[in-house]
Amino acid sequence: MNFVPHTDSERKDMLAKIGISSTEELFKDIPNRVRLERELDLPPGLDEFSLRKEVTSLSQENAHIDEYVSFLGAGAYEHFRPAVIDHLLLRSEFYTAYTPYQPEISQGTLQAIFEFQTGICELTGMDVANASMYDGASAMAEAIIMATTQTRKNKVLISSTVHPEYREVVKTYAWGRGIEILESPYKEGLTDLESLATNLSENIGAVVIQNPNFFGGIEDVKKIVELAQGYKAMVIVCVDPISLGVLEAPGKLGVDIVIGEGQSLGIPLSFGGPYLGFIATKEKYVRRLPGRIVGIARDRRGNEGFVLTLQAREQHIRREKASSNICSNQALCALAATIYLSTLGKKGIKEVAEQCLYKTHYAKGVLGEIPGVEIAFPANKTFKEFVVKSKEKINTINKRLFKAGIIGGLDLGKFYKELENHMLICVTETRSKREIDLLKRVWEGEK
Amino acid sequence: MKEKLIFDLSTPGRKAYSLPELDVPQVDLASLVPRDIVRQEEPELPEVSEVDVVRHFTRLSQMNYGVDTGFYPLGSCTMKYNPKINEDMARLPGFALAHPYQGEELSQGALKLIYDLDKYLSEIAGMERITLQPAAGAHGELTGILIIKAYHEYRGDFKRKKVIVPDSAHGTNPATASLCGYDTIEIKSNSRGLVDLDELKKVVGEDTAALMLTNPNTLGLFEEEILKIADIVHEAGGLLYYDGANMNAIMGYARPGDMGFDVIHFNLHKTFSTPHGGGGPGSGPVGVKNFLVPFLPRPTVEYDPRREHYYFDYDRPQSIGKVKAFYGNFGVAIKAYTYILALGGKGLKEASELAVLNANYLKEQLKENYQVPLDRVCKHEFIITPEKKVKEKGIHTLDIAKRLIDYGFHPPTIYFPLIVEEAMMIEPTETENKETLDAFVQALIKISQEALENPELLHNAPHSTYVSRFNEAEAARKPILRWKPNK
């Protein structure tokens, strides 16, 4: 199958207009020594029917959350996705457009981004947000670059309760840019404030935490802001946007840059991507923001509309002096999030967050009753996720669960050596009491 | 504003959602959240009904122009038709609803797809291995240049501080070099629009980390001396980076790996039609030669034929680490995979063949009414500029671009590459038929006549849209970047 419209006679016509007899002549500028003299070694092209069958059958080799009851989170979450999202995303005027370089015929994308920026600002309590980043992890790395440029201090302190993969991404970016990353340890599932205080110094440009943290624990953001400000370090907080239905907006807590993973806002799991990074900050740092920003403009007839603005920060203008190299971002995912936030609205986002809290609380109580299982870090308040410690190996438990149609939580030993036999369990509004009770029964060994 | 902001459509008490029942006991919120961190003020998100949401975003979509609306010859962006089957395949529950941490046993389909796509893209590029982790082209550049940095440092070579780019390069190239801690050296192109070998020899040396190159370059011209260029850079100990933005010109004809490139990024949203999404998500896989494989991001996906089992390999001590959480924009990779399976090797070559045919056909038709600064065989795109007599009427490329909108076309890329004044960079792609190309030519010819007869018509274009040209300078001076509630 191919998607080209040329008939043989059209090809001939076109060649004649150019004044050549074969398309081969159009490739004469490629030196013989680099010409590929054989066909590409790829499977032969398929008709649409066979293609659908083949790809569908490949997809069926995966387990997925419509077939199984899942308690897996760790940075990728199952939330209810209203049907309107996919229907609107499939409006192909949205998905077959590119970056809105021509505002007169891109007002749809531009207005949606403006609404996204507003939604993110409302949730986070910040002044400005950009059009999106690749994901939460790269948003964190870019925020660190912003902060070290702003403070001209090259060291950054990051809590070990930040998602392990985010820390790994941060390290990669930091190595490239010549930024030094220091990790601050956790204690009882939260950032250890004493160590943080000890590790802080005048040389630290930024402190990075995640709230709720990787273990689901709610950090003492106020205290951390206070500590960092004592050393004129900027504070970067990575948030789960759903949690902001019940947790105070970081902007109200003195945080300088709020970043996060927006996958929770109506974006499917898709085996880890595409997701949605976001970044929001105070007005005074707006010119350090990476990426696209949409603003209101007036046209020649006096109409208000939207344009890409503050472009003097960006790579296509500033080249090597740009605030980042980002060009394409995750615009369609930002649109999904905007539709999600519009559908849920101010009441819905709160209701989702509360349900996560109540159901997590219930699950904690139920699982805590299982002999040989205890809730780790029991003193902590948690949102959507919590850690249990088990006498049994996590792998063994998960195998038993899977046989009963349940995908268990994350084996924390994968990321934290000291947390072998610990499982990170995620409970969102999509889990029912019956499912949580079933988890307990199967865990206990009921066939 | 033609369509009110969704926030201005809000009416307290309206609701567009229904959530699963709360079937567990509701406890006191204060007992679950530390008191001083409980949200005090609700976020001002809209309260609307479902039909409000649907109509609002449908109307927004109608204010957009996409490939499905019409011809979109945006140079360097490869706005080809996006097959609908791609969207269906990415939404299959086994893919869309699979969790990245559900484990290898439960993810064999996804792992096989990643593994096979690695193989296919490696074959297309002439590289040894591919990582799918980068989320976009610029992200691929970052990954690729970091791989090069890791390679030099692994050899104990810390003196390489410079990345060379031609003056026709994409802005992302120098921005990437900075992000990786390198200085950028820009070299002038020669009169034929190609890398000037003498200029290159002058700047290349033991401080050269890499040369970043697009081939065909942003003028749509093939770098005929690519093998010599590669030799010059390699002899100095530098590596060659291939910016894959223009890969759509050469699939099945030539491979960057055979040209001497060591690292390449693809833009799956361009070449493999995944689509562009209004500015993403894209996908920017990076391919490397054999000697750079150890530096690829973690994890790679491997296959154990004995167990017939695909698995993640995290044990890669020389890896640059991760550039993105999880394994990349997997949903986008599905679409590229689907596209490659649809076309096969022959189809991909035919796509490039016809992309180049369409570009040369357009160029020949436009020659009489526009200047073609580098008039010889082009690849998938080419540059035109307004004629002198048109410019003398005070007409700029911007005016022509805006007038094209009135004729129902998306304008080409304008004012890029920077080395051609008043450039219009036209990339028709292979999926456009002859009638569309002819209509586009007719429109451009008509516009060049209008420019002479009635320049004001162009200065004030577009006329057919409900918003006209914006005052962008003012917007940047007094930025309004969000809606605010009336309180």
Interface residues (C-beta under 8 A of the other chain):
Chain A: M1 N2 F3 V4 P5 H6 E10 R11 D13 M14 L15 K17 I18 G19 T23 E25 L26 F27 K28 D29 I30 P31 R33 V34 R35 L36 E39 L40 D41 L42 P43 P44 G45 L46 E48 L51 R52 E54 V55 T56 L58 S59 Q60 E61 N62 A63 H64 I65 D66 E67 S70 L72 A74 G75 A76 E78 F80 P82 V84 D86 H87 L88 L90 R91 S92 E93 F94 Y95 T96 A97 Y98 T99 P100 Y101 Q102 P103 E104 I105 S106 Q107 G108 T109 Q111 A112 F114 E115 Q117 T118 G119 C121 E122 L123 D127 V128 A129 A131 S132 Y134 D135 G136 A137 S138 I145 H163 E165 Y166 E168 V169 K171 T172 Y173 W175 G176 R177 G178 I218 D220 V221 K222 L244 G245 V246 L247 E248 A249 K252 L253 E261 P268 L269 S270 F271 G272 G273 P274 Y275 V286 R292 I293 V294 G295 I296 A297 R298 D299 R300 R301 N303 E304 G305 V307 T309 L310 Q311 A312 E314 Q315 H316 I317 R318 R319 E320 K321 A322 S324 N325 I326 C327 S328 N329 Q330 A331 L332 C333 L335 T338 I339 L341 S342 T343 L344 G345 K346 K347 G348 I349 K350 E351 V352 E354 Q355 L357 Y358 K359 H361 Y362 K381 F383 N398 F402 I407 L410 E429 T430 S432 K433 R434 I436
Chain B: M1 K2 E3 L5 I6 F7 S10 R14 K15 A16 Y17 L19 P20 E21 L22 D23 V24 P25 Q26 V27 L29 L32 V33 P34 D36 I37 V38 R39 Q40 E41 E42 P43 E44 L45 P46 E47 V48 E50 V53 V54 H56 F57 T58 R59 L60 S61 Q62 M63 N64 Y65 G66 V67 D68 T69 Y72 L74 C77 M79 K80 Y81 N82 P83 I85 E87 D88 M89 A90 R91 L92 P93 G94 F95 A96 L97 A98 H99 P100 Y101 Q102 G103 L106 S107 Q108 G109 A110 K112 L113 Y120 E123 I124 G126 A135 A136 G137 A138 H139 E141 L142 I145 L146 K149 H170 G171 T172 P174 A175 T176 A177 S178 L179 C180 G181 D183 T184 L221 F222 E224 I226 L227 I250 M251 G252 Y253 A254 R255 D258 M259 H269 S273 P275 H276 G277 G278 G279 G280 P281 G282 S283 P297 R298 I320 G321 K322 V323 K324 A325 F326 Y327 G328 N329 F330 G331 V332 I334 Y337 T338 I340 L341 A342 L343 G344 G345 K346 G347 L348 K349 E350 A351 E353 L354 V356 L357 N358 N360 Y361 E364 Q365 R376 V377 K379 A401 K402 I405 H410 P411 T413 F416 E430 T431 E432 N433 K434 N460 P462 T465 Y466 V467 S468 R469 F470 N471 E472 E474 A475 A476 P479 I480 L481 R482 W483
